[in-house]
Amino acid sequence: MTISSGELVQRNAAFAASGAFAGLPFPASDTLQVLGCVDSRVDPSDVLGLKLGEGVVVRNIGGRITPATLRSWALLGRLGQGQPPRSGHLVILHHTDCGIRRLAAYPEQLAAFFEIPADELESKAVDDPYAAVRVDAAIARHTLPSRLVSGLVYDVNTGLIEIVDPAAQE
């Protein structure tokens, strides 16, 4: 189904009429950051029930921690404080039936995405969202030691999330 530009304008008018955006600060608080997948079935704000302005959501293929993701977090942190965020809760949200599994057929491109040699792809557990979220949570904890990091997996069939790798202080 294609959504026309006119339909988008109508939807935007309803959003604008709600006033939900009024008075939100920029940059948003670094209390909550969410990394999720670009899959249109898995909008992290909807899945986690976030209201506009409650957190910063970054999405990429698979919702994976990559060097590019870490560089983006560092830049986002500089928008407010002039330095990368030092605290807050980072939620890594992976999901079942993720399309990243299909990219295993393209190891060179997938390795380039992770910025690793192709022979190290197995360490990224792209076939298993539960193992992959643990891999990414470990990387985030090592790279961003002052943040709470949680690893969650969303089941696209049930609509429920599971805490696979809880934050240390939860």
Secondary structure, 3 states (H helix, E strand, C coil): CCCCHHHHHHHHHHHHHHCCCCCCCCCCCCCEEEEEECCCCCCHHHHCCCCCCCCEEEEEHHHCCCHHHHHHHHHHHHHHHCCCCCCCEEEEEEECCCHHHHHHHCHHHHHHHHCCCHHHHHHHCCCCHHHHHHHHHHHHHHHCCCCEEEEEEECCCCCCEEEEECCCCC
